[in-house]
Amino acid sequence: MTATTNLDRLSATDVVRLLKERLVTPLQLVEAAADRIQVTDPGINAVPIRCFDQARAKAARWEDSAHKYRPGYLYGLPILVKDLTAVKGLPFTLGSRIYKDNIAAANDALVDVLEDSGAIVLGKTNTPEFGAGANTFNDVFGKTRNPWDTNLTPGGSSGGSAAALAAGQVWLATGTDLGGSLRIPASFCGVVGLRPSVGRVPQNFCGEAASVGELGVHSVSGPLARNVPDLALFLDAMAHHHPSDPLSREPPEMSFSEAIQPGKLPLPSRVAWSPNLGIAPVDPEVATICEQAAGWFASVGAEVVHDCPDLHDAVDIFQVLRAAVMAADPAGGAHMHDPNRSLLKPELIWQYAKGFSQAPEEVARAKHAHKHYVQRVLEFMTEFDLLCCPCVMVASFDVDIR
């Protein structure tokens, strides 16, 4: 394999090294990714919005920015951005017929930061309408399919990004996550997704790309990659303060890429393992595979204990607070009371209706219960370094199941 062949098979970390050493150019990578998308996407429908010519033009005149010495600088690496995140001049549909003709007037804060970190946006990935659902389909672009088996779903709501990575279309892609939307698709597609802590990755709080996040239920933006070192690299590229996000923060003193190096941080000494967190049925095969993975910690000297915090009311709390937050979302919930309601998928109408029908007292009780729930988890984690559990209760399912 030479530096300019089979580029789609290389890791993001290796490709960025080649870019830094000028053994490949951003334009070569744009062409390689565009070729791979054109070959593979007819079978999976991961990247319905493309800006290849725009990316080619940017790559052709590429010059490293003043930020090139900071951790996570990408040196002109092409990336994909989920269609819940605004990219100036590109369609910004949120997977909804209501916004099928919408063009973003400005970048989301995350896109600003990534472009400052040397990324070139190549296109946007498919998402369920307003990111609601664990299967990626909508009435604007249709279904996204799992590259491993196109009869199955890639998960949701960052299913387009995860499918694109699994198919080797690009090296890195963004996602968002309220209740699993970075993690579920990563699990179903055999890639890596991380939901960062609130504020670690900037995102818009105002304007057309506003994120939801009140009542302690926050949607966050985050990275998807094909392996852990690539994920750490991408998180380094993302994790910067942006003035439009008052919760965003400066990057940590130690970069994520450095932190994952052997010996940089102590290994966990006490690990809790639970197949179901005490609240959910889990496919036995999934539980077995995950228990074997959790057992690795014992092989490096950690004590692995079968235990979990008391989460008995977690589902009820989440259902109430999520419905309240979604009903307040100006991009979606606001349309429950105008003619565009008929354009919403039934599952969203149900979710918004639940949010609008909840009495203030019900939301207040859920918020109060959430406070105690968080406290129980914090107390539990004083006894453990990690809590391990399956990401999803089942393996990938039929793409036609809504």
SEKOLTI-100758 format. One record per residue: residue in three letters; x, y, z of N, C-alpha, C, CB in turn. Coordinates in steps of 0.02 Angstrom, whole numbers, plus 50000, padded with zeros to 5 digits. Each point is the difference from the previous one (the first is absolute). Glycine has a CB too. Layout:
// SEKOLTI-100758
ALAXYZXYZXYZXYZ ...
END
This chain:
// SEKOLTI-100758
MET500424994050000499585006050000500445006250000499084993850062 THR500825010649890500375006349998499615005450035500554996649892 ALA499775009250115499685005550036499375002549965501115003250044 THR498834995649891499445002849963499514994749974500745009549969 THR499324984350053499524994849980499684997150061500674997449897 ASN498725000250094499624996950056499965004750060500364988749960 LEU499575017750027499985004850055499404998850046500585008249927 ASP498864989450045499414998950040500104994750054499325003349901 ARG501194992450090500134994750049500445002250058499884991849907 LEU500415014050087500445002550053499605003150056500905002049916 SER499394998350143499685003450056500055007649991500264990350076 ALA499315013349957500055007349999500675002350027498755000950013 THR501484995950040500645001950030500574999349949499584996450112 ASP500424998149850500524998949950499945005049942500034987950031 VAL499365013549948499905004649944500215007150020499064992949956 VAL500775009150105500215006750023500765000450004498935001250064 ARG501404993349956500735000049999500275001049929500004992550102 LEU499705004149850500215000849930499895007249976499734987949979 LEU499715015050041499885007049982500525004650031498774997549992 LYS501385001450071500495004250035500684999549967499364998650107 GLU500824995449871500654998949968499995001549925500244991450086 ARG499185010949890499915001949929500124994149953500345011650029 LEU499494982449994500044994149957499354998949961500804995050082 VAL498655008149942499395000549961499745007150007499724987750018 THR499835014249940499715006750002499274999750019500825003949913 PRO498905001550114499285000150013499594998449938500215008350090 LEU500004994149852499624998749939499994992549983500315011549959 GLN500244985150050500014992849988499514996450046501205000849965 LEU498755001550098499544996850047499275001649982500885000750089 VAL498995005449890499335001849978499794995549942500175011950038 GLU500274987249914499844995849942499904992850022500645007749925 ALA499794989850120499934993050022499344999050036501254999250011 ALA498565005550033499374999350037499405000749954500575004550102 ALA499475000449852499445000949953499904993849957500235012349998 ASP500324984749979499954993949961499684994450041501015003349935 ARG499204996150127499744994650043499255001150014501144998650053 ILE498655007649957499305001450011499594998349938500315009250080 GLN499934992749862499634998649938499944992549987500405010949954 VAL500094985350066499984992749990499554996650051501165000549953 THR498875001550109499664996350053499325002850020501114997050040 ASP498775009449951499405003050028499354997849967500705009650029 PRO499294988549906499374997649973499704994250039500405003749890 GLY500024992450144499754994350039499815001550071500704993249929 ILE499515012650098499875001450070499675006850014500984992950024 ASN499085011849930499675006650007500215003550065499034995649933 ALA501625005050077500255003350060500125007449991500524989350031 VAL499655012949908500225006949988499565003249946501194997150034 PRO498215005049982499565002849949500175007249980499124992750044 ILE501265010849997500195007049985500765000149989499035004850070 ARG501174997549871500714999849983500225006849975499914987849971 CYS500715013950044500305006349977500704998649974499315006950083 PHE500744988349871500664997849976500385005749966499544988549986 ASP500125015349972500355005449964500255005450049499294997849899 GLN500305003850150500205004850051500604997550039498815004050009 ALA501184989550008500574997050036500624999849956499204993050067 ARG500715005549869500584999949955500325006949996499474990849933 ALA500115014350062500265006849995500395001950063499055003149925 LYS500674995150133500355001650062500654996150006498905002450055 ALA501084991249925500604995850005500555002449952499274990350033 ALA500525012049908500495002149949500405006150022499254995449912 ARG500455008850130500355006050023500194999550074499385006849914 TRP500694986950110500104998850071500655003050025499354989749990 GLU500615013850066500575002250038499864998850074500315008849913 ASP500164988350123499904998850070499885006550037500734989849993 SER498815010050055499835006150037500475001150059498804998649965 ALA501095006950068500405001750059499894995150057499975012049966 HIS499494984050029499844995250053500354993349992498905005650011 LYS501554993849940500264993449982500424996750055500005003949884 TYR500194999950166500424997050053499584997550059500925007649966 ARG498424993450032499604997750056499814992749990499565011750019 PRO500314984550035499804993049994499374999349958500524997650112 GLY499474997249848499414998749959499985003649934499424998150104 TYR501115005449878499995003449935500004994849944500625010150049 LEU498954990949901499864994749951500325001149932498954998350059 TYR501375007349929500415001149940499644999149934500954996350069 GLY498405005249929499634999449937499654993349991500815007849953 LEU499054988650101499654993649995499265001149985500824995050081 PRO498905001649868499285000649987499604996350054500235000849877 ILE499215002350144499564997050049499285000649976500805002850093 LEU498754993649940499295000749989499665002650063500034990649916 VAL499435013350074499645003250054499274997749999500785010149996 LYS498974987950060499304997850006499525005749983500334991650087 ASP499125006749880499525005249978499555002550056500034994849888 LEU500205005050174499705003950054500455005950018499434989750044 THR501115011149919500505005250014500085004349938500614992550083 ALA499355014149926500005004649943500705000949971499025005950050 VAL501024993849883500605001649963499805005549950500514988250013 LYS499805017549992499805005849960499974998349926500515007550087 GLY498934994349882499924999149928499754993249979500885008149989 LEU499074987250058499764993249983499294999050025501184995750005 PRO498454999649965499344998450027500044998150073499654996249887 PHE499855006150150499964998650072499294997850014500915008650030 THR498954985049956499324997550000499774997250067500154997649881 LEU500315000450162499854996450062499584993849986500055010950062 GLY499984986549877499624994149981499255001149997500894993550051 SER498895012849942499295001650002499765003349936500095001350124 ARG499324996749853499715003249941499875007450012499484989249969 ILE500445012750094499895007150016500605004249978499274996850097 TYR501335000349907500615003749985500374997449938500105002450122 LYS499544994149834500344996749944500335005049953499174990950008 ASP500615015349991500305005149956500425005150039499044998649923 ASN501095000050140500375004750043500744999749985499134998850089 ILE501185007049904500725000649991500295003750060499885000049873 ALA500634997250157500295003050061500335006749983500194988650049 ALA499645016549989500295006649990500675000850035498865004649990 ALA501294991150057500625000450038500194993150025499755011950034 ASN500884987449983500244993850030499764999250072501005000549926 ASP498884993450094499964998350071500685001350032499104991349979 ALA500915010050086500635001150036500484994149990499385006950085 LEU500364987049914500434994249991500365000249932499234993350073 VAL500425008649875500315000349934500535005549998498934995849947 ASP500945009850084500525005250005500644997250032499115008950009 VAL500804987650047500574997350036500364994849958499425002250109 LEU500214993449858500324994849960500375002949940499114992150036 GLU500625013049933500355003149944500635003650025498915001449938 ASP501055001650121500615003050030500514994550015499315009350049 SER500454984749964500444994350016500224996249937499434999150110 GLY500465003849832500284997149939499584994949965501055002250050 ALA498294997649963499564995449966499705003249938499744994550109 ILE500115001349841499655002149940499344996149997501095002749939 VAL498355000850061499344996749998499884997549929499565007350094 LEU500284986249901499894996849935499264998949986501114994550011 GLY498485005450042499294998949991499664999250067500214994849890 LYS499145003750107499604999250061499664993250000499835012550007 THR500124984650053499754993250006499264999850022501164996250027 ASN498524998449956499284999250011499844999250074499894994949887 THR499515007250131499764999750069499254998950000500935007750038 PRO498804989050013499275000050007499755007150013500034988250043 GLU499335012949945499725006750006500145003050069499114996949917 PHE501225008850084500205003550062500414995550047498985007049990 GLY501324987849982500424995550040499624995550047500855008649993 ALA498504990749995499594996050046499934992849974499375010350033 GLY500984985149999499924993049982500664996249997498995003249938 ALA500974990350072500594995749998500064996549932499914998350123 ASN499735004149826500054997649932500025006249955499384989050025 THR501095011249929500115006049960499614999749935501145001350050 PHE498295002149949499595000749940499625006650006499884987349986 ASN499925015449957499585006049999499675000549932500755005950084 ASP498784998849910499625000849938500345004849951498964997750065 VAL501625004849953500385004249954500484995849959499905009750079 PHE500494986149955500544996249966499904992550003500755009350029 GLY498784988250010499894992850004500414996650054499755000449881 LYS500334993050111500324995850051500754999749990498954993350010 THR501415006650045500714998249999500064992750023500375012050024 ARG500084984449943500074992850012500694998550030499204997549906 ASN500834996950129500614998050033500484996949948499374998050110 PRO501255004449885500464997249950500154992650009500495011249992 TRP499464986350069500154992950013499444995549975500675003450099 ASP498724999049901499424996349975499475005249984500274989450068 THR499625011849868499565005649979499264998650014500835002849913 ASN499004991350114499324998850023499905002750071499954989949928 LEU500595012350104499985002250070500115007550005500414988850036 THR499385014050021500095007150013500715001450025498785001050027 PRO501505004949958500625002050032499905003050069500465002049886 GLY498914998350136499845003450063499875007349988500704991850062 GLY499185011749993499855007149996500135003450066499164997849911 SER500895008850088499825003849941500605001949956499045004350065 SER501574994149957500595001649958500164994249954500445007550091 GLY499044989349882500094994149959500375001349935498984995650051 GLY500905010249918500355001649939500755000550010498995005949960 SER501214997350095500715000850015500334993350015499775011450044 ALA499904984449996500294993550017500044995549939499545001150116 ALA499954998949842500014995949940500555002349952498774998050012 ALA501325008649982500525002649956500694997750023499285010049975 LEU500844990150090500644997850026500104992549989499965009150085 ALA499534986949929500054992849991500134998249927499254998450098 ALA500505005649856500104998749928500655002949974498774999949987 GLY501615003450056500645002849979499945006249958500454988750005 GLN498985014850001499905006049958500445005850023498834996249979 VAL501245004650085500445005150029500334997150061499275009449956 TRP501154994650075500384997750058499695002350065501025000349931 LEU498615005350068499695002850060499335003049981501145002350053 ALA498374997449993499355003049988499705002350066499824992749898 THR499795012650100499695002650061499324996750012500595010949984 GLY499194989650078499344997750019499735004350057500274988349962 THR499135010250059499715003250059499684994550043499785011049937 ASP500074990750126499764994850046499595003150056500994992849973 LEU498375005350030499585001750057499904993850044499415009049933 GLY500414985350035499894994050039500314993849969498965005150039 GLY501624995849928500344994249970500195000949927499394993150080 SER500505012749892500055000949927500704999949972498995006550010 LEU501524994150031500694998749978500194992850014500305012050021 ARG499434985250032500234993550024499644994249965500265005350109 ILE499104995249880499624994749968500264998549929498995003350068 PRO501085001949889500254998549933500714997350000499275008949957 ALA501154993550088500674997350005499984992650016500435011250038 SER499144986850009499934993050018499754995949941499775003350118 PHE499724999049847499714996249945500464999549940498895003650039 CYS501555001349951500435000249941500724997950013499275009149958 GLY500894989350104500684997750015500525005549997499674989149955 VAL500135017050063500485005650005499995002650071499835003149877 VAL500455002750136500065002650067499655006850005501104993850016 GLY498475007050034499665006350011500045001950073499234997849906 LEU500835008650108500065002450069499535005850010501204996250007 ARG498385003450045499605005850021500425003950050498904993949982 PRO501355012049999500415003950046499595003150056500795002549906 SER499544999650146499685003950053499735006549971500754994850087 VAL498715007649943499705006349978500535005650003498854996250039 GLY501235007549907500475005549998500684998249973499405004750094 ARG500754988949901500664998049975500075001749926500044990850086 VAL499415008449876500005001549928499505005649988500324988149969 PRO499885017450000499545005749991499464998449949500925007750030 GLN498504995549979499454999649952499575006150008500014987350002 ASN499565014149950499625006150002499465000050054500225001149879 PHE499705004550154499465001050048499485004949974500794997550092 CYS499365006149854499545005049974499954999249924500305007950094 GLY499144994549878499945000249927499744993549972500915008249997 GLU499184991049938499684994649964500274993150018499805008049909 ALA500804991750120500304993550017500004998750074500715001049900 ALA498825002150137500004999550072499924992850023499545011550007 SER500834986750045499944993450030499495000250057501194997249968 VAL498544996950049499554999750058500404998250062499044996749926 GLY500765006050131500354998250061499775003950060500964997249931 GLU498465001050095499765002850063499804994250045499615010749943 LEU500224990850117499754995050047500494994450013498875002849961 GLY501774998450025500504994950012500064994849946499805001950118 VAL499834998949827500034995349944500315003749941498984993550040 HIS501635004949943500395003749951500174995749940500465007150091 SER499424995649850500304997149940500705002849992498864998649945 VAL501614997250037500695002249990500244997849931500234999450124 SER500255004249849500354997949940500624996150020499565010049935 GLY500654985450020500594996050018500284996349941499554998950113 PRO500984997249899500374996749946499794992849987500935007450029 LEU499144990649908499974993049980500624998549959498735000050000 ALA501564994150010500624998249966500024992449994500615010350044 ARG499924987149924500044992849989500424996550053499875002149879 ASN500485001650164500374997050055500105005250054500584991949922 VAL499685006050135500055004650057500525005549989499674990550074 PRO500935008149899500475005549987499715005349953500944992050018 ASP498695005849931499695004849954499475004150036500224992349904 LEU499405004450141499495003650038500325005350044499264989949999 ALA501305008450034500355004850043500255005949959500334990750077 LEU499945007949864500235005349955499435004749983500864992349953 PHE498555004950029499435004149980499735004050058499734991649912 LEU500265005450148499775003650059500475005850015499484989550045 ASP501185009549945500475005550008499845005749951500884991950039 ALA498935006349900499835005149950499375003950019500544992949912 MET499005003850123499365003050017500005004050065499484990649940 ALA500935007350107499935002350070500325006850011499984988050036 HIS499685017249942500255006850007499425004650018500944997849918 HIS499225007750114499495005050016499765003549937500505001550114 HIS498865000149884499735004149946499545005350032500064990449915 PRO499995015950064499625005350034499254999249996500945007449976 SER498804988949975499274999349995499734994750047500085003649882 ASP500354992650151499784994950047500285001750069499954991249908 PRO499645011650136500255002150066500224994250044499265009849992 LEU500524984149992500214994250039500654996949975498814997950024 SER501425004149918500614997049973500605002250040499494999649886 ARG501024996250113500585001350041500644999149960499374996150101 GLU501185006149927500644999149968500204992750003500345011750029 PRO500104986049926500204992950001500364998250065500095000249876 PRO499914993450142500344998050061500765000849993499074991950024 GLU501265008350034500725001050000500364994349963499915006150108 MET499864987849901500274994349963499534998349943500584995550104 SER499665004149835499574998349944499734993050007500665007749927 PHE498784991050040499714993350002500454995049965498865005050003 SER501484997149944500474995549965500574998050046499695005349891 GLU500544999350150500544998450047499744995650057500575010849970 ALA498824990750052499734996550059499914992549987499435010550033 ILE500464987549904499884992949986500654996149991498925003149948 GLN501655000350054500634996549992500154995850063500435009149924 PRO499854984950067500154995650057500425003550054499944990349923 GLY499835009250138500375002850057499855007250015500864992049972 LYS498775011449986499865007150013499525001050058500205002349880 LEU499314993350125499515000350054499954993250033499345009249940 PRO500504990550123499954993550034499414996049973500525004950103 LEU499564988549893499454995749980499494999650057500784993349925 PRO498595005550059499504999450053500164994150046499145005249925 SER500744995850139500134994650048499364996550022500995006350039 ARG498444997049953499364996850021499475001849948500315000650124 VAL499404994349846499545000849944499344996650017500965000549918 ALA498495003250072499334997050008499774997649931499735007550099 TRP499974986649901499714997249938499274998350012501144995449965 SER498435006749988499304998150003499754998649929499835007050104 PRO499834987449886499754998549933499385004149982500464988650012 ASN499185014150038499365003349986499855006050043499604989049964 LEU500865013150078499915005750046499394999250045500555007349915 GLY499194986550089499434998750044499345002549974500785000550091 ILE499195001749846499385003249976499774997749931500335009650067 ALA500064986349897499814998749931500174992849980500185012049973 PRO499414984949985500194993549971500565000849950498834995850016 VAL501624999449981500575000349955500074993349965500595008450073 ASP499524991749861500114993949962500574996050032499595005749893 PRO500314987950122500524996150034500675000049963499094992950045 GLU500905007049889500635000149963500375006650011499514992249915 VAL500125013350085500295006550013500315000150070499165005549922 ALA500474992150127500255000050069500634995850007498835001450041 THR501204992949925500584995650005500625003349969499254990149996 ILE500665012849946500565003349966500275005850042499524996849889 CYS500025007150139500225005850040500324997950066499085006749947 GLU500674988050082500314997650062500714997649987498874996650044 GLN501245000249900500684997949982500455006149992499554989749944 ALA500185015650025500405006149991500165003250068499475001949888 ALA500044998450156500125002950066500524995950039498835004550001 GLY501194989049986500494995850033500725001549984499144991549999 TRP500975012349946500695001949984500315003950057499705000349879 PHE499915003750156500285004050053500304995650056499175009149974 ALA500524985250037500284995350049500684997549978498844996750034 SER501255002649900500644997449975500575004950010499374993449917 VAL500475012950095500535005050013500005002250073499915004049881 GLY499774991950162500075001050071499435003550035501175000249978 ALA498305001749986499445003550032499534995050033500095009349916 GLU499574992950135499464996050031499365001649961500575000050116 VAL499114995049856499385000949962499434997450043500604999049888 VAL498925005450128499464998350045499335000649962500675004150100 HIS498904991049909499345000249969499565004550042500134988249953 ASP499775018150024499645004950041499795005849955500644996750104 CYS498885007249919499805006149965499645004650048499914993849889 PRO500045012650096499625004550044499254998649996500905008749985 ASP498734994150061499284999450001499705004649947500014997050124 LEU499755000149820499735003949945499264998549990501135000149945 HIS498514998150107499324997549993499535004949966500204993250102 ASP499935013349906499545005049972500305003649939499525001650113 ALA501044995849861500355003649946499585000649937501064995850047 VAL498594998849934499615000249938499445005150005500284987949978 ASP499355012050077499455004750009500255007250000499364991350065 ILE501195010049970500285006850002500195002349930500434998050116 PHE499914997849848500235001949933499415001249953501044993450018 GLN498455002349985499435000949955499665006750011499844987649999 VAL500075014350064499675006450015500435005949980499404994550095 LEU501245005549924500435005749986500155000649926500494998950114 ARG499624995449852500125000449928499405002949963500774990250009 ALA498635007650009499405002649968499935007550011499454988950014 ALA500705013450046499955007150015500515004049959499604997350115 VAL501015000249881500525003449962499845000149925500844996550086 MET498934997949888499854999749929499405004449981500464988549998 ALA499055011950045499435004449986500215007249998499254991850055 ALA501275010049983500245006950001500485001649944499844999950122 ASP500354995149838500495000949946499695004249944500554989050028 PRO499725016949957499695004349948500034997049931500315009750069 ALA500164985849918500054997049933499444995149987501235001550003 GLY498544994950050499514994849989499355001150037500934992549984 GLY499115007950083499395000450039499565005949983500624994550088 ALA499675011049890499615005949982499514998749944500955007050037 HIS499194987949922499574998749942499394995750017501015000849929 MET498924997350134499404996350020499375004349994500704993250077 HIS499385013349920499425004550001499955004249936500085000450124 ASP500224997149821499935003549937499904994849944500735009750041 PRO499154992449897499854995149947500554994949987499315008849949 ASN501304992650072500554995349988499954993750042500715009749972 ARG498824990250075499924994050042499904993849957499515007050090 SER500144993749854499864994249957500624997249967498885004849980 LEU501684999050021500624997849970500444996150048499945009749925 LEU499884990350139500394996550051499854992549999500025010450070 LYS500484985449946499874992950004499584998550062501084997549939 PRO498524997250060499544998750056500354999350067499264994449920 GLU501335002650080500364999150063500175006750032500474989349956 LEU499695015750003500155006650027499375003450026500965001049921 ILE498494998350042499375002950024499834997250068499605001449881 TRP500494992050128499864996950065500465003050054499644989449942 GLN501005011350042500485002550049499855007250019500874992349954 TYR499005011949996499835007050014499355000650039500615003449896 ALA498884992550084499365000250035500094998250074499404997149893 LYS501034997950120500144998250070500295005950037500184988149967 GLY500305015450001500315005750033499515005650015501044997149942 PHE498515004350011499515005450010499454998150050500245003949884 SER499634989650123499464997850044500224999350073499504994249903 GLN501155005750109500244999050069499865006250042500894992249958 ALA498845006750101499885005550046500675002550028498864995350030 PRO501195011149987500625002650030500214996150062499705011349956 GLU499804986350082500174996250061500354993549982499015005150058 GLU500794991749887500314993749979500735001149980498894995849962 VAL501235009750002500695001649980500415001750061499595004249888 ALA500134999650158500365001850061500184993950041499415010950001 ARG500134984350005500144993850037500574996149967498804999550038 ALA501185000349895500534996449964500675003450009499164996149916 LYS500845010550084500635003650010500264998950070499635008749917 HIS499934991250132500214998750069500274992950007499135008250042 ALA500534987049926500244993150002500674999349964498814996050003 HIS501285007949944500634999949963500585002150045499385002549893 LYS500515002450148500525002350046500224994350046499535011749995 HIS499994984650032500174994450045500324994349962499055003250074 TYR500724995749865500294994849957500745001549987498884998149946 VAL501285008150037500695001949988500424999050063499635008349913 GLN500094993550144500374999350062500154992750015499455010350043 ARG500084985349942500124992850011500564997549956498794998450031 VAL501225003849906500534997949955500685002650023499174999849905 LEU500855006550116500635002950024500264996250060499655011249957 GLU499904987150089500214996250060500264993149980499165006350070 PHE500504990549882500224993449977500715000549971498804996749977 MET501325008549984500645000549965500585001950046499375003249899 THR500484998550164500565000950047500324993250016499435010250050 GLU500234984349936500264993350015500324996749939499124998950087 PHE500785004049854500244996849939500335005249954499094991350009 ASP501375006349950500315004349949499594999949935501124997850051 LEU498564996749934499614999349939499364996150015501055000449930 LEU498435001150030499404996049998499934997549928499435006550095 CYS500604987049894499954997049934499324996849991501254998049998 CYS498465003049943499364996949983499954999849924499455004050108 PRO500094991949865499905000149927499775007049977499714987850003 CYS500505013949937499775006449971499274999649980501165002249959 VAL498644992250011499324999049976499764993150022500205007749899 MET499164991750115499744993750026499954994649946499385006550085 VAL500634995449851499954995249945500535001549949498764998650019 ALA501364996649935500415001449942499595003849948500694989650022 SER499625012449923499655003749948499394996149975501095005449967 PHE498374998350019499364996949981499795002149930499664999850121 ASP499794997549856499745001149932499945007549985499374989150006 VAL500905012949937500005007149982499305002849990501104998349946 ASP498404997350043499325002349989499605000950064500054994449890 ILE500245003750167499675001250064500095007350020500184988050036 ARG499275015549974500035007150017500225000950072499115002549916 
END
